[in-house]
Amino acid sequence: MRAVVQRVTSAKVTVAERVTGEVGPGLLVLLGVEQGDGPTDLQYIAAKIRDLRIFSDADGKMNRSVLDVKGDVLVVSQFTLSGDARSGRRPSFASAAAPPIARALYEDVVRELKTSGLRVETGEFQAMMQVSLVNDGPVTILLDSRKTF
């Protein structure tokens, strides 16, 4: 499972001019589920998102989590995070999980974050979405449950 985590002052996802999720200060998470991902991967990713210390403390150091700052989280499914563009010019998405599996794990990550007490909004699974954000910092962190990077 892969995630792009961005610290934001605001973020919004729209489907066909309808807002499906919108947050104030917190995190925008683009989440990709890959073949072979399971409960261990979702626990790893959810814990990292929840506990990642990328918000400033009183001394200006990144030392606080989204929980600490009582921030919001917007989670958007994005199978293209599994894209492999090492060969040729068209990415291969062969390593992306099949939609029924990906949807279930995506929803499990969202549920896990909500049980942490976070306010969590979402995009719409398998929809063509427009995501807008104001990246704060900018701060962008890449996560991979298989720790390949």
N, CA and C of each residue as an Amber inpcrd file, in Angstrom:
protein
   447
   0.8560000  -1.1640000   0.0000000   0.0000000   0.0000000   0.0000000
   0.9020000   1.2270000   0.0000000   0.5190000   2.1570000  -0.8260000
   1.2920000   3.3980000  -0.9200000   0.4210000   4.5950000  -0.6020000
   1.0490000   5.6170000  -0.0470000   0.3190000   6.8480000   0.2490000
   1.2280000   8.0420000   0.0150000   0.6410000   9.0820000  -0.5250000
   1.2740000  10.3900000  -0.5950000   0.5380000  11.2320000   0.4350000
   1.2780000  11.6910000   1.4380000   0.6850000  12.4550000   2.5440000
   1.1590000  13.8960000   2.4220000   0.1990000  14.8050000   2.3250000
   0.5290000  16.2180000   2.1990000  -0.0990000  16.9930000   3.3510000
   0.7330000  17.8030000   3.9850000   0.2200000  18.6880000   5.0280000
  -0.4660000  19.8500000   4.3190000  -1.7110000  20.1210000   4.6790000
  -2.4860000  21.1360000   3.9680000  -3.1360000  22.1230000   4.9300000
  -3.3890000  23.3170000   4.4180000  -4.2320000  24.2490000   5.1490000
  -5.6890000  24.0310000   4.7620000  -5.8920000  23.4750000   3.5480000
  -7.2340000  23.0890000   3.0970000  -7.0930000  22.1500000   1.9030000
  -8.1080000  21.3200000   1.7120000  -8.1490000  20.4140000   0.5570000
  -9.6000000  20.0400000   0.2960000  -9.8710000  19.7530000  -0.9770000
 -11.2430000  19.4390000  -1.3840000 -11.2020000  18.4890000  -2.5720000
 -12.1500000  17.5650000  -2.6120000 -12.2800000  16.6740000  -3.7580000
 -13.7000000  16.8220000  -4.3080000 -13.7740000  16.9240000  -5.6390000
 -15.0340000  17.1470000  -6.3280000 -15.2340000  16.0620000  -7.3720000
 -16.4670000  15.5780000  -7.4910000 -16.8590000  14.6220000  -8.5230000
 -18.0490000  15.2310000  -9.2550000 -17.8660000  15.4750000 -10.5500000
 -18.9460000  16.0550000 -11.3660000 -19.5550000  17.2910000 -10.6970000
 -18.6960000  18.1880000 -10.2700000 -19.0670000  19.4650000  -9.6510000
 -19.7490000  19.3170000  -8.2870000 -19.6880000  18.1130000  -7.6980000
 -20.2470000  17.8550000  -6.3680000 -19.0870000  17.5990000  -5.4170000
 -19.0140000  18.3570000  -4.3310000 -17.9570000  18.1750000  -3.3380000
 -18.2590000  16.9150000  -2.5440000 -17.3050000  15.9650000  -2.5630000
 -17.4930000  14.7220000  -1.8080000 -16.7270000  14.7370000  -0.4930000
 -15.7250000  15.5790000  -0.3900000 -14.9520000  15.6910000   0.8330000
 -14.2000000  17.0020000   0.8650000 -14.1320000  17.5980000   2.0330000
 -13.4310000  18.8810000   2.1820000 -12.9140000  18.9820000   3.6090000
 -11.6650000  19.4230000   3.7560000 -11.0600000  19.5670000   5.0720000
 -10.3600000  20.9090000   5.2000000 -10.2010000  21.3090000   6.4440000
  -9.3990000  22.4820000   6.7650000  -7.9930000  22.0170000   7.0530000
  -7.3030000  22.6330000   7.9810000  -5.9280000  22.2370000   8.2740000
  -5.8340000  20.7580000   8.6530000  -4.8500000  20.1030000   8.0700000
  -4.6420000  18.6840000   8.3450000  -3.8510000  18.0190000   7.2490000
  -4.3740000  16.8770000   6.7790000  -3.6570000  16.0830000   5.7870000
  -4.5470000  15.7380000   4.6010000  -3.9410000  15.7610000   3.4230000
  -4.5240000  15.1540000   2.2320000  -3.7260000  13.8850000   1.9970000
  -4.4160000  12.7440000   1.8980000  -3.7610000  11.4620000   1.6820000
  -4.2670000  10.8650000   0.3830000  -3.3450000  10.6620000  -0.5600000
  -3.6490000   9.9240000  -1.7840000  -3.2290000   8.4950000  -1.5110000
  -4.1490000   7.5410000  -1.6440000  -3.9130000   6.1720000  -1.2100000
  -4.0550000   5.1870000  -2.3690000  -3.0110000   4.3810000  -2.5780000
  -3.0350000   3.3480000  -3.6030000  -2.8780000   1.9730000  -2.9840000
  -3.7300000   1.0440000  -3.3930000  -3.7050000  -0.3240000  -2.8810000
  -3.1440000  -1.2270000  -3.9690000  -2.1940000  -2.0840000  -3.5660000
  -1.5340000  -2.9620000  -4.5220000  -1.8910000  -4.4230000  -4.2800000
  -1.6720000  -5.2360000  -5.2960000  -1.9010000  -6.6700000  -5.1670000
  -1.0960000  -7.2020000  -3.9890000  -1.7110000  -8.0620000  -3.2070000
  -1.0360000  -8.6590000  -2.0650000  -1.1570000  -7.8600000  -0.7890000
  -1.7030000  -6.6440000  -0.8550000  -1.8940000  -5.8520000   0.3610000
  -2.9780000  -6.4950000   1.2290000  -2.8200000  -6.3360000   2.5280000
  -3.7800000  -6.9140000   3.4570000  -3.8190000  -6.1510000   4.7610000
  -4.2970000  -6.8000000   5.8170000  -4.4670000  -6.1340000   7.1120000
  -3.1860000  -5.5130000   7.6710000  -2.0530000  -6.1650000   7.4910000
  -0.7900000  -5.6130000   8.0000000  -0.4530000  -4.3100000   7.3030000
  -0.6830000  -4.2600000   5.9870000  -0.3980000  -3.0460000   5.2160000
  -1.3040000  -1.8980000   5.6430000  -2.5870000  -2.1980000   5.8240000
  -3.5070000  -1.1180000   6.1990000  -3.2070000  -0.6180000   7.6050000
  -2.8290000  -1.5000000   8.5190000  -2.4680000  -1.0660000   9.8700000
  -1.2270000  -0.1700000   9.8380000  -0.2440000  -0.5580000   9.0400000
   0.9860000   0.2250000   8.9190000   0.6890000   1.6240000   8.3780000
  -0.0490000   1.6780000   7.2710000  -0.3360000   2.9660000   6.6260000
  -1.1950000   3.8460000   7.5350000  -2.2450000   3.2820000   8.1170000
  -3.1250000   4.0770000   8.9890000  -2.3530000   4.6300000  10.1900000
  -1.5020000   3.8050000  10.7900000  -0.7120000   4.2600000  11.9410000
   0.2670000   5.3590000  11.5390000   0.9040000   5.2000000  10.3850000
   1.8500000   6.2320000   9.9200000   1.1180000   7.5480000   9.6710000
  -0.0270000   7.4770000   9.0020000  -0.7950000   8.6950000   8.7300000
  -1.1770000   9.3630000  10.0490000  -1.6900000   8.5940000  10.9720000
  -2.1580000   9.1120000  12.2620000  -1.0260000   9.7010000  13.1040000
   0.1420000   9.0430000  13.1030000   1.2130000   9.3930000  14.0360000
   2.3810000  10.1670000  13.4300000   2.3770000  10.3640000  12.1180000
   3.4770000  11.0500000  11.4440000   3.6200000  12.4670000  12.0030000
   4.7890000  12.7890000  12.5260000   5.0260000  14.0880000  13.1670000
   5.5320000  15.0810000  12.1300000   4.5740000  15.7340000  11.4490000
   4.9370000  16.6900000  10.4010000   4.3030000  18.0610000  10.6250000
   3.7930000  18.2790000  11.8280000   3.2560000  19.5960000  12.1870000
   4.1890000  20.2280000  13.2090000   4.3190000  21.5320000  13.1340000
   5.2690000  22.2430000  13.9800000   4.8180000  22.3290000  15.4320000
   5.8060000  22.2350000  16.3220000   5.5600000  22.4510000  17.7480000
   5.8380000  23.9180000  18.0640000   5.8580000  24.2730000  19.3330000
   6.0720000  25.6630000  19.7570000   7.4330000  26.2000000  19.3360000
   8.4080000  25.2880000  19.1130000   9.7420000  25.6970000  18.6970000
   9.9200000  25.6980000  17.1820000   8.8450000  25.4350000  16.4480000
   8.9200000  25.4340000  14.9910000   9.4720000  24.1450000  14.4070000
   9.6180000  23.0970000  15.2210000  10.1270000  21.8160000  14.7360000
   8.9550000  20.8990000  14.3990000   9.1140000  20.1050000  13.3540000
   8.0800000  19.1300000  13.0150000   8.0890000  18.0490000  14.0810000
   7.1600000  18.1770000  15.0250000   7.1750000  17.3080000  16.1900000
   5.7700000  16.9200000  16.6450000   4.7570000  17.2770000  15.8430000
   3.3770000  17.0010000  16.2320000   2.6500000  16.2630000  15.1150000
   1.7400000  15.3860000  15.5130000   0.9630000  14.6030000  14.5460000
  -0.3630000  15.3020000  14.2470000  -1.0780000  14.7690000  13.2670000
  -2.4000000  15.3010000  12.9440000  -3.3380000  15.1340000  14.1370000
  -3.1570000  14.0870000  14.9080000  -3.9430000  13.9240000  16.1430000
  -3.6250000  15.0250000  17.1460000  -2.3290000  15.2980000  17.3050000
  -1.8860000  16.3230000  18.2630000  -2.4760000  17.6950000  17.9540000
  -2.5630000  18.0170000  16.6590000  -3.0380000  19.3490000  16.2660000
  -4.5480000  19.3660000  16.0060000  -5.1920000  18.1950000  16.2040000
  -6.6300000  18.0660000  15.9750000  -6.9930000  18.4490000  14.5440000
  -6.1590000  17.9800000  13.6030000  -6.3860000  18.2630000  12.1900000
  -7.3510000  17.2850000  11.5590000  -7.7470000  17.5980000  10.3540000
  -8.6380000  16.7670000   9.5530000  -7.8100000  15.9280000   8.5900000
  -8.4240000  14.8900000   8.0290000  -7.7700000  14.0570000   7.0220000
  -8.7330000  13.8370000   5.8600000  -8.2630000  14.1010000   4.6610000
  -9.0030000  13.8090000   3.4380000  -8.2840000  12.6700000   2.7400000
  -8.9500000  11.5200000   2.5960000  -8.3440000  10.3410000   1.9750000
  -8.9750000  10.1380000   0.6000000  -8.1110000  10.0810000  -0.4190000
  -8.5590000   9.9340000  -1.7990000  -7.8930000   8.6970000  -2.3990000
  -8.7060000   7.7810000  -2.9330000  -8.1370000   6.5910000  -3.5670000
  -7.4470000   7.0030000  -4.8680000  -6.2820000   6.4060000  -5.1200000
  -5.5370000   6.7470000  -6.3240000  -4.7140000   5.5460000  -6.7810000
  -5.3140000   4.7360000  -7.6680000  -4.6300000   3.5400000  -8.1340000
  -3.3700000   3.8520000  -8.9220000  -3.2550000   5.0650000  -9.4390000
  -2.0710000   5.4030000 -10.2410000  -0.7900000   5.4340000  -9.4130000
  -0.9060000   5.3970000  -8.0800000   0.3010000   5.3060000  -7.2540000
   1.0140000   3.9740000  -7.4680000   0.3150000   2.9980000  -8.0560000
   0.9150000   1.7030000  -8.3750000   1.5070000   1.6910000  -9.7780000
   1.4680000   2.8230000 -10.4570000   1.9790000   2.8960000 -11.8200000
   3.4820000   2.6590000 -11.8890000   3.8810000   1.8540000 -12.8650000
   5.3010000   1.5610000 -13.0970000   5.6750000   2.1130000 -14.4640000
   6.4660000   3.1680000 -14.4760000   6.8540000   3.8330000 -15.7230000
   8.3270000   3.6130000 -16.0440000   8.9210000   2.5590000 -15.4770000
  10.3380000   2.3030000 -15.7240000  10.6170000   1.8570000 -17.1430000
   9.6500000   1.2760000 -17.7930000   9.8420000   0.7760000 -19.1540000
   8.8300000   1.4480000 -20.0740000   9.3080000   2.0170000 -21.1510000
   8.4100000   2.6670000 -22.0970000   7.8890000   3.9890000 -21.5930000
   6.8590000   4.4750000 -22.2740000   6.3030000   5.7910000 -21.9320000
   4.9060000   5.7100000 -21.3360000   4.2890000   4.5490000 -21.4070000
   2.9590000   4.3740000 -20.8220000   3.1090000   3.5540000 -19.5420000
   2.6610000   4.0870000 -18.4080000   2.8050000   3.3370000 -17.1590000
   1.9650000   2.0620000 -17.1640000   2.4730000   1.0650000 -16.4840000
   1.7360000  -0.1780000 -16.2730000   1.1180000  -0.1110000 -14.8780000
  -0.1290000  -0.5310000 -14.7940000  -0.8160000  -0.5500000 -13.5040000
  -1.1000000  -1.9840000 -13.0720000  -0.2910000  -2.9090000 -13.5650000
  -0.4860000  -4.3350000 -13.2960000  -0.3890000  -4.6690000 -11.8150000
   0.3450000  -3.8770000 -11.0460000   0.4990000  -4.1980000  -9.6220000
  -0.6240000  -3.6320000  -8.7480000  -1.5300000  -2.8480000  -9.3440000
  -2.6550000  -2.3090000  -8.5770000  -3.6190000  -3.4360000  -8.2180000
  -4.1840000  -3.3690000  -7.0370000  -5.1530000  -4.3720000  -6.6080000
  -6.4360000  -4.2490000  -7.4280000  -7.1270000  -5.3600000  -7.5900000
  -8.4260000  -5.3610000  -8.2710000  -9.3910000  -4.4610000  -7.4900000
 -10.2990000  -3.7700000  -8.1860000 -11.1860000  -2.8160000  -7.5200000
 -11.9190000  -3.3280000  -6.2810000 -12.4990000  -4.5400000  -6.2650000
 -13.2010000  -4.9520000  -5.0350000 -12.2650000  -5.0610000  -3.8240000
 -11.0600000  -5.5430000  -4.0420000 -10.0830000  -5.6730000  -2.9620000
  -9.5910000  -4.2900000  -2.5400000  -9.2770000  -3.4630000  -3.5360000
  -8.7820000  -2.1160000  -3.2510000  -9.8190000  -1.3000000  -2.4850000
 -11.0790000  -1.3980000  -2.9010000 -12.1430000  -0.6430000  -2.2210000
 -12.2360000  -1.0520000  -0.7480000 -12.2270000  -2.3440000  -0.4950000
 -12.3560000  -2.8280000   0.8860000 -11.2020000  -2.3330000   1.7560000
  -9.9690000  -2.4050000   1.2400000  -8.8170000  -1.9570000   2.0240000
  -8.8020000  -0.4380000   2.1930000  -9.1850000   0.2770000   1.1500000
  -9.3090000   1.7380000   1.2240000 -10.3070000   2.1110000   2.3290000
 -11.4720000   1.4740000   2.3200000 -12.4900000   1.7590000   3.3270000
 -12.0180000   1.3640000   4.7260000 -11.2200000   0.2910000   4.8140000
 -10.6700000  -0.1170000   6.1120000  -9.6920000   0.9320000   6.6520000
  -8.8690000   1.5150000   5.7860000  -7.9480000   2.5660000   6.2190000
  -8.7470000   3.7650000   6.7390000  -9.7750000   4.1570000   5.9930000
 -10.6210000   5.2800000   6.4160000 -11.2460000   4.9820000   7.7740000
 -11.7850000   3.7830000   7.9340000 -12.4180000   3.3790000   9.1960000
 -11.4140000   3.3960000  10.3480000 -10.2050000   2.8900000  10.0740000
  -9.1590000   2.8630000  11.1060000  -8.7960000   4.2810000  11.5540000
  -8.6860000   5.2120000  10.6120000  -8.3780000   6.5970000  10.9600000
  -9.5090000   7.2220000  11.7750000 -10.7360000   6.9210000  11.4040000
 -11.8840000   7.4620000  12.1410000 -11.9190000   6.9420000  13.5710000
 -11.5680000   5.6720000  13.7720000 -11.5990000   5.1200000  15.1310000
 -10.5250000   5.7490000  16.0100000  -9.5490000   6.4280000  15.3870000
  -8.5190000   7.1420000  16.1440000  -9.0350000   8.4670000  16.6710000
 -10.2480000   8.8300000  16.2790000 -10.8140000  10.0990000  16.7190000
 -10.6130000  11.2300000  15.7240000 -10.0520000  10.9120000  14.5680000
  -9.8270000  11.9330000  13.5520000 -11.1020000  12.2080000  12.7580000
 -11.2690000  13.4300000  12.3220000 -12.3270000  13.7690000  11.3710000
 -11.7880000  13.4190000   9.9980000 -12.4510000  12.4830000   9.3100000
 -11.9650000  11.9780000   8.0280000 -13.0380000  12.1750000   6.9600000
 -12.6340000  12.7720000   5.8580000 -13.4740000  12.9370000   4.6760000
 -12.8510000  12.0950000   3.5620000 -13.6310000  11.8170000   2.5110000
 -13.1160000  10.9740000   1.4310000 -13.5030000  11.5070000   0.0650000
 -12.8140000  10.9390000  -0.9110000 -13.2190000  11.1040000  -2.2940000
 -14.2640000  10.0470000  -2.5970000 -14.4120000   9.7160000  -3.8770000
 -15.3550000   8.6850000  -4.2880000 -14.5870000   7.6150000  -5.0510000
 -14.5960000   6.4040000  -4.5310000 -13.8100000   5.3180000  -5.1060000
 -14.2010000   5.0950000  -6.5650000 -13.2080000   4.9670000  -7.4340000
 -13.3250000   4.7040000  -8.8710000 -13.9950000   5.8290000  -9.6560000
 -14.0920000   7.0020000  -9.0980000 -14.6760000   8.1290000  -9.8180000
 -13.5660000   9.0000000 -10.3840000 -13.8820000   9.7410000 -11.4240000
 -12.9810000  10.7610000 -11.9410000 -13.1420000  11.9650000 -11.0130000
 -12.0670000  12.2910000 -10.3060000 -12.1400000  13.3250000  -9.2720000
 -11.2190000  14.4920000  -9.6030000 -11.5760000  15.6400000  -9.0880000
 -10.7040000  16.8030000  -9.1150000 -10.3370000  17.0940000  -7.6640000
  -9.0390000  17.1420000  -7.4120000  -8.5550000  17.3830000  -6.0560000
  -7.8600000  18.7350000  -6.0440000  -8.2630000  19.5840000  -5.1180000
  -7.5920000  20.8710000  -4.9590000  -7.0770000  20.9510000  -3.5360000
  -5.9370000  21.6110000  -3.3900000  -5.3250000  21.6860000  -2.0710000
  -4.4220000  22.8970000  -1.9680000  -4.1950000  23.3050000  -0.7410000
  -3.1650000  24.2850000  -0.4330000  -2.1700000  23.5470000   0.4500000
  -1.0350000  23.1620000  -0.1510000   0.0010000  22.4230000   0.5730000
   0.6960000  23.3920000   1.5070000   0.8040000  23.0090000   2.7490000
   1.3800000  23.8620000   3.7900000   2.8420000  23.4970000   3.9840000
   3.7200000  24.3750000   3.5960000   5.1520000  24.1410000   3.7870000
   5.9760000  24.4860000   2.5600000   5.9120000  23.7280000   1.5150000
   5.1430000  22.5120000   1.3080000   5.7600000  21.3140000   2.0220000
   4.8810000  20.4580000   2.5400000   5.3120000  19.2090000   3.1680000
   4.5910000  18.0700000   2.4650000   5.3700000  17.1730000   1.8780000
   4.8380000  15.9940000   1.1930000   5.7110000  14.8040000   1.5570000
   5.0750000  13.7340000   2.0510000   5.7800000  12.5370000   2.4980000
   5.2480000  11.3330000   1.7300000   6.1490000  10.4630000   1.2800000
   5.7710000   9.2260000   0.6040000   5.8390000   8.0700000   1.5890000
   4.7930000   7.2450000   1.6170000   4.7510000   6.0720000   2.4730000
   4.5390000   4.8290000   1.6210000   5.1620000   3.7440000   2.0140000
   5.0060000   2.4640000   1.3280000   5.0470000   1.3700000   2.3840000
   3.9620000   0.6110000   2.5050000   3.9000000  -0.4120000   3.5520000
   4.9450000  -1.5120000   3.3490000   5.4330000  -1.6500000   2.1220000
   6.4760000  -2.6560000   1.8440000   7.8870000  -2.0750000   2.0220000
   7.9250000  -0.7980000   2.3200000   9.1730000  -0.0690000   2.5920000
  10.1900000  -0.1890000   1.4550000   9.6750000  -0.0510000   0.2100000
  10.5770000  -0.1030000  -0.9510000  11.2390000   1.2550000  -1.1980000
  10.7710000   2.2860000  -0.5340000  11.4310000   3.5980000  -0.5800000
  11.2680000   4.2860000   0.7350000
